[in-house]
């Protein structure tokens, strides 16, 4: 009887625990994107343009943000390495005047199916909550859970 009760409790608790872990690790993407956006703004203030070069060069030389890269191939990761960070020009725009930073979940982690996060130079925050590849659904123009 004790084993059956423990099995039932575990069956109820495990999904809640994994959901909690996934939710708590979302902050890793948000922190990484915020840091990346701050570095882009510093780059802009010194170089009068934004850059897609996150891991090369330095801000002082106006040839990159100088972020630490890890892994093979060399990529920029969020602080706890649950997301890969990238920067691109927005659709129809130029990287010189605008950027969109994206945090993509690392495959094989608990975050893998949790959707991408973005942060634009305008401050617009988006989260592809249903992981369908776009941000057009209701509630996806925020990082909030609900």
C-alpha positions as CSV (number, residue, x, y, z in Angstrom):
1,X,0.0,0.0,0.0
2,X,2.8,2.4,0.9
3,X,4.5,1.7,-2.5
4,X,1.3,2.4,-4.4
5,X,0.7,5.6,-2.5
6,X,4.3,6.7,-3.2
7,X,3.8,5.9,-6.9
8,X,0.7,8.0,-7.1
9,X,2.3,10.9,-5.3
10,X,5.3,10.7,-7.6
11,X,3.1,10.5,-10.7
12,X,1.4,13.7,-9.6
13,X,4.5,15.6,-8.4
14,X,6.9,14.8,-11.3
15,X,5.1,16.8,-14.0
16,X,4.6,19.7,-11.7
17,X,8.3,19.7,-10.9
18,X,9.4,19.6,-14.5
19,X,7.0,22.4,-15.4
20,X,8.4,24.4,-12.5
21,X,12.0,23.8,-13.7
22,X,11.1,24.9,-17.3
23,X,9.4,28.0,-16.0
24,X,12.2,29.0,-13.7
25,X,14.8,28.6,-16.5
26,X,13.0,31.1,-18.7
27,X,14.6,33.8,-16.7
28,X,18.0,32.6,-18.2
29,X,16.7,33.7,-21.7
30,X,15.4,37.0,-20.3
31,X,18.7,37.8,-18.5
32,X,20.8,36.9,-21.5
33,X,18.7,39.0,-23.8
34,X,18.7,42.0,-21.5
35,X,22.5,41.8,-21.2
36,X,22.9,41.5,-24.9
37,X,20.6,44.5,-25.5
38,X,22.6,46.6,-23.0
39,X,25.8,45.7,-24.8
40,X,24.2,46.6,-28.2
41,X,23.2,50.0,-26.8
42,X,26.7,50.6,-25.5
43,X,28.0,49.7,-28.9
44,X,25.5,52.1,-30.5
45,X,26.5,54.9,-28.2
46,X,30.2,54.5,-29.1
47,X,30.0,53.4,-32.7
48,X,26.7,55.1,-33.9
49,X,25.4,51.7,-35.2
50,X,24.4,48.3,-33.9
51,X,26.2,45.0,-34.7
52,X,25.5,41.3,-35.3
53,X,29.0,40.4,-34.2
54,X,28.3,39.2,-30.6
55,X,31.5,37.2,-30.0
56,X,34.2,38.9,-32.1
57,X,36.1,42.1,-31.6
58,X,35.4,44.8,-29.0
59,X,33.1,47.7,-28.5
60,X,36.2,50.0,-28.4
61,X,37.2,49.0,-31.9
62,X,33.6,49.0,-33.2
63,X,34.0,45.5,-34.5
64,X,32.0,43.4,-32.0
65,X,30.5,43.1,-28.6
66,X,33.2,40.8,-27.3
67,X,30.9,38.4,-25.6
68,X,32.3,35.0,-24.5
69,X,31.5,32.2,-26.8
70,X,31.4,28.5,-25.9
71,X,30.8,25.2,-27.6
72,X,31.4,24.0,-31.2
73,X,30.6,25.8,-33.3
74,X,31.3,28.9,-31.4
75,X,28.0,30.4,-30.2
76,X,26.9,32.9,-27.6
77,X,24.9,31.4,-24.8
78,X,22.7,32.8,-22.1
79,X,24.3,32.9,-18.6
80,X,23.2,29.3,-17.7
81,X,23.5,28.0,-21.3
82,X,19.9,27.0,-21.8
83,X,19.5,29.4,-24.7
84,X,21.6,30.4,-27.7
85,X,21.7,34.2,-28.2
86,X,21.8,35.8,-31.7
87,X,21.3,39.3,-33.1
88,X,19.9,40.2,-36.5
89,X,18.5,43.2,-38.3
90,X,14.7,43.3,-38.2
91,X,12.8,42.5,-41.4
92,X,13.2,45.3,-43.9
93,X,15.6,47.1,-41.6
94,X,19.3,47.6,-41.3
95,X,21.5,46.4,-38.4
96,X,23.0,49.9,-38.4
97,X,19.8,51.4,-37.0
98,X,17.9,48.5,-35.4
99,X,18.3,45.0,-34.0
100,X,16.3,42.0,-32.7
101,X,18.0,39.8,-30.2
102,X,16.7,36.2,-30.1
103,X,17.1,33.5,-27.4
104,X,16.6,30.0,-28.9
105,X,16.3,27.1,-26.5
106,X,19.2,24.6,-26.7
107,X,18.1,21.3,-28.1
108,X,18.2,18.4,-25.6
109,X,17.4,20.6,-22.6
110,X,14.2,21.0,-20.7
111,X,13.7,24.3,-22.5
112,X,13.8,22.7,-26.0
113,X,10.1,23.0,-26.7
114,X,9.4,26.2,-24.7
115,X,9.6,28.7,-27.6
116,X,12.0,31.5,-28.6
117,X,12.3,34.8,-26.8
118,X,13.1,38.1,-28.6
119,X,14.0,41.6,-27.5
120,X,14.0,44.5,-30.1
121,X,15.9,47.7,-29.9
122,X,12.6,49.4,-29.3
123,X,12.1,47.4,-26.1
124,X,9.5,45.1,-27.6
125,X,9.6,41.7,-25.9
126,X,8.1,38.6,-27.6
127,X,7.8,35.0,-26.6
128,X,6.6,32.2,-29.0
129,X,4.7,30.5,-26.1
130,X,3.2,27.8,-28.3
131,X,6.4,27.2,-30.2
132,X,4.8,27.5,-33.6
133,X,7.5,29.6,-35.2
134,X,5.7,33.0,-35.1
135,X,4.7,35.7,-32.5
136,X,1.3,36.4,-34.0
137,X,-0.8,34.6,-31.4
138,X,-2.5,36.3,-28.5
139,X,-0.2,37.1,-25.6
140,X,3.0,36.6,-27.4
141,X,4.1,40.2,-27.3
142,X,5.2,39.9,-23.8
143,X,7.5,37.7,-21.7
144,X,4.8,37.1,-19.1
145,X,3.5,33.6,-18.6
146,X,-0.2,34.6,-18.8
